[in-house]
Amino acid sequence: MMTPPTAVITPAVIQVGNSLFSHHIHRRQGQYREYEGYYEEINDICGCLHQMMIMRSIAAASR
């Protein structure tokens, strides 16, 4: 199991992450399922990146 790298979360990082995630979810409609407020991508290798970004964004916003 890989531990995600630690990153400094800035509003710009959150914006980029959210933009990428939104664009990707729009292009692959129906390939996601929602799980406890997070989106989990099914059968796509880059899903972990998007999931990490959105989870970090949520975590940063809720501080």
MDAnalysis code that builds the backbone (N, CA, C; Angstrom):
import MDAnalysis as mda
import numpy as np

u = mda.Universe.empty(189, n_residues=63, atom_resindex=np.repeat(np.arange(63), 3), trajectory=True)
u.add_TopologyAttr("name", ["N", "CA", "C"] * 63)
u.add_TopologyAttr("resid", np.arange(1, 64))
u.add_TopologyAttr("resname", ["MET", "MET", "THR", "PRO", "PRO", "THR", "ALA", "VAL", "ILE", "THR", "PRO", "ALA", "VAL", "ILE", "GLN", "VAL", "GLY", "ASN", "SER", "LEU", "PHE", "SER", "HIS", "HIS", "ILE", "HIS", "ARG", "ARG", "GLN", "GLY", "GLN", "TYR", "ARG", "GLU", "TYR", "GLU", "GLY", "TYR", "TYR", "GLU", "GLU", "ILE", "ASN", "ASP", "ILE", "CYS", "GLY", "CYS", "LEU", "HIS", "GLN", "MET", "MET", "ILE", "MET", "ARG", "SER", "ILE", "ALA", "ALA", "ALA", "SER", "ARG"])
u.atoms.positions = np.array([
    [0.848, -1.205, 0.000],
    [0.000, 0.000, 0.000],
    [0.877, 1.247, 0.000],
    [0.614, 2.126, -0.924],
    [1.407, 3.342, -1.028],
    [0.829, 4.417, -0.136],
    [1.692, 5.105, 0.592],
    [1.210, 6.251, 1.351],
    [1.303, 7.463, 0.440],
    [0.250, 8.280, 0.398],
    [0.281, 9.452, -0.470],
    [1.364, 10.424, -0.020],
    [2.031, 11.070, -0.955],
    [3.051, 12.052, -0.575],
    [2.413, 13.240, 0.132],
    [3.122, 13.801, 1.074],
    [2.577, 14.978, 1.750],
    [2.771, 16.178, 0.837],
    [1.830, 17.068, 0.857],
    [1.895, 18.237, -0.008],
    [1.379, 19.445, 0.749],
    [1.907, 20.590, 0.403],
    [1.398, 21.835, 0.965],
    [0.141, 22.193, 0.196],
    [-0.964, 22.333, 0.903],
    [-2.235, 22.646, 0.258],
    [-2.449, 24.156, 0.281],
    [-2.543, 24.727, -0.885],
    [-2.836, 26.150, -1.017],
    [-4.135, 26.293, -1.791],
    [-4.783, 27.448, -1.715],
    [-6.012, 27.632, -2.510],
    [-5.797, 27.333, -3.998],
    [-4.618, 27.678, -4.515],
    [-4.336, 27.412, -5.932],
    [-4.312, 25.912, -6.210],
    [-3.699, 25.157, -5.303],
    [-3.634, 23.699, -5.460],
    [-5.038, 23.115, -5.426],
    [-5.849, 23.593, -4.490],
    [-7.227, 23.109, -4.382],
    [-7.987, 23.425, -5.667],
    [-7.808, 24.637, -6.181],
    [-8.508, 25.049, -7.405],
    [-8.114, 24.164, -8.580],
    [-6.823, 23.930, -8.738],
    [-6.345, 23.074, -9.826],
    [-6.878, 21.662, -9.663],
    [-6.786, 21.135, -8.441],
    [-7.281, 19.786, -8.169],
    [-8.757, 19.659, -8.485],
    [-9.544, 20.619, -8.023],
    [-10.981, 20.576, -8.258],
    [-11.310, 20.714, -9.735],
    [-10.563, 21.553, -10.448],
    [-10.797, 21.741, -11.881],
    [-10.506, 20.450, -12.643],
    [-9.375, 19.830, -12.328],
    [-9.008, 18.573, -12.978],
    [-10.042, 17.505, -12.681],
    [-10.453, 17.443, -11.415],
    [-11.408, 16.426, -11.008],
    [-12.750, 16.631, -11.715],
    [-13.213, 17.876, -11.747],
    [-14.497, 18.180, -12.390],
    [-14.458, 17.834, -13.871],
    [-13.359, 18.204, -14.518],
    [-13.205, 17.931, -15.947],
    [-13.218, 16.428, -16.193],
    [-12.502, 15.703, -15.344],
    [-12.381, 14.266, -15.525],
    [-13.709, 13.559, -15.266],
    [-14.411, 13.973, -14.229],
    [-15.685, 13.314, -13.909],
    [-16.713, 13.611, -15.009],
    [-16.601, 14.775, -15.626],
    [-17.504, 15.135, -16.712],
    [-17.249, 14.257, -17.931],
    [-15.967, 13.975, -18.197],
    [-15.615, 13.181, -19.370],
    [-15.939, 11.707, -19.183],
    [-15.961, 11.237, -17.938],
    [-16.187, 9.820, -17.696],
    [-17.449, 9.622, -16.852],
    [-18.510, 10.220, -17.305],
    [-19.787, 10.144, -16.603],
    [-20.177, 8.676, -16.370],
    [-20.597, 8.394, -15.155],
    [-21.059, 7.047, -14.855],
    [-19.959, 6.113, -14.395],
    [-18.721, 6.585, -14.396],
    [-17.616, 5.738, -13.979],
    [-17.258, 5.951, -12.506],
    [-18.046, 6.754, -11.823],
    [-17.764, 7.057, -10.433],
    [-18.913, 6.602, -9.556],
    [-18.577, 6.270, -8.324],
    [-19.627, 6.104, -7.335],
    [-19.250, 6.962, -6.148],
    [-20.241, 7.506, -5.468],
    [-19.967, 8.369, -4.338],
    [-19.888, 7.511, -3.083],
    [-18.933, 7.814, -2.232],
    [-18.756, 7.043, -1.008],
    [-18.474, 8.001, 0.134],
    [-19.448, 8.177, 1.002],
    [-19.311, 9.038, 2.176],
    [-18.797, 10.430, 1.814],
    [-19.345, 10.992, 0.760],
    [-18.987, 12.353, 0.378],
    [-17.786, 12.451, -0.529],
    [-17.113, 11.326, -0.762],
    [-15.965, 11.325, -1.669],
    [-16.374, 10.614, -2.948],
    [-15.682, 10.906, -4.013],
    [-15.918, 10.187, -5.250],
    [-14.830, 9.141, -5.425],
    [-15.247, 7.957, -5.721],
    [-14.298, 6.881, -5.972],
    [-14.405, 6.492, -7.433],
    [-13.291, 6.471, -8.102],
    [-13.295, 6.162, -9.526],
    [-13.125, 4.666, -9.712],
    [-13.860, 4.122, -10.664],
    [-13.860, 2.685, -10.905],
    [-13.057, 2.386, -12.175],
    [-12.141, 1.412, -12.069],
    [-11.395, 0.900, -13.230],
    [-10.645, 1.986, -13.998],
    [-9.979, 2.862, -13.288],
    [-9.171, 3.869, -13.964],
    [-7.956, 4.135, -13.094],
    [-6.772, 3.953, -13.673],
    [-5.539, 3.998, -12.889],
    [-5.291, 5.370, -12.268],
    [-5.789, 6.432, -12.869],
    [-5.532, 7.758, -12.307],
    [-6.576, 8.142, -11.268],
    [-7.489, 7.239, -10.950],
    [-8.516, 7.523, -9.953],
    [-7.938, 7.898, -8.607],
    [-6.827, 7.236, -8.223],
    [-6.253, 7.499, -6.910],
    [-5.776, 8.938, -6.815],
    [-5.229, 9.462, -7.919],
    [-4.772, 10.847, -7.925],
    [-5.938, 11.795, -7.692],
    [-7.011, 11.602, -8.420],
    [-8.167, 12.478, -8.287],
    [-8.791, 12.346, -6.909],
    [-8.860, 11.111, -6.427],
    [-9.456, 10.892, -5.117],
    [-8.611, 11.563, -4.040],
    [-7.288, 11.447, -4.165],
    [-6.380, 12.088, -3.224],
    [-6.569, 13.597, -3.238],
    [-6.663, 14.166, -4.437],
    [-6.793, 15.617, -4.562],
    [-8.086, 16.102, -3.930],
    [-9.177, 15.406, -4.203],
    [-10.463, 15.866, -3.691],
    [-10.524, 15.683, -2.176],
    [-9.951, 14.596, -1.671],
    [-9.945, 14.371, -0.230],
    [-9.090, 15.420, 0.472],
    [-7.947, 15.744, -0.116],
    [-7.089, 16.779, 0.456],
    [-7.791, 18.123, 0.428],
    [-8.497, 18.403, -0.655],
    [-9.214, 19.666, -0.772],
    [-10.268, 19.779, 0.317],
    [-11.009, 18.709, 0.523],
    [-12.047, 18.698, 1.551],
    [-11.417, 18.856, 2.931],
    [-10.327, 18.129, 3.170],
    [-9.648, 18.194, 4.467],
    [-9.126, 19.604, 4.737],
    [-8.546, 20.219, 3.699],
    [-7.997, 21.565, 3.861],
    [-9.102, 22.588, 4.105],
    [-10.214, 22.418, 3.412],
    [-11.319, 23.370, 3.522],
    [-12.012, 23.270, 4.878],
    [-11.923, 22.096, 5.506],
    [-12.653, 21.890, 6.765],
    [-11.815, 22.230, 7.993],
    [-10.583, 22.723, 7.783],
    [-9.746, 23.112, 8.933],
    [-10.263, 24.375, 9.578],
])
